[in-house]
Amino acid sequence: MAARPIVDRIEQDHAADLTVLRLNVLEADTRPYQARFGFRYTPTFILLDPEGQEMMRTVGAVDPLEVDRLLAERP
């Protein structure tokens, strides 16, 4: 919950560039995502490029400046 304002800001600042998907790991329908992306801890933040390749992964807190930098470097 503490990360929500940061993720909200990233989502707003980059609305044209990314989609934020929020998953509750306690819900059964998220298991395919857990298996595919291998996350076990919450919160886990994974940034994927348009082809689905992982650009960044962090557990705990997400640095919005790092997200800004990674998105700016994309072709």
Summary of the structure (lengths in Angstrom):
residues: 75
radius of gyration: 12.4
end to end distance: 32.4
largest distance: 36.2
contacts: 141
relative contact order: 0.18
helix: 40%
strand: 15%
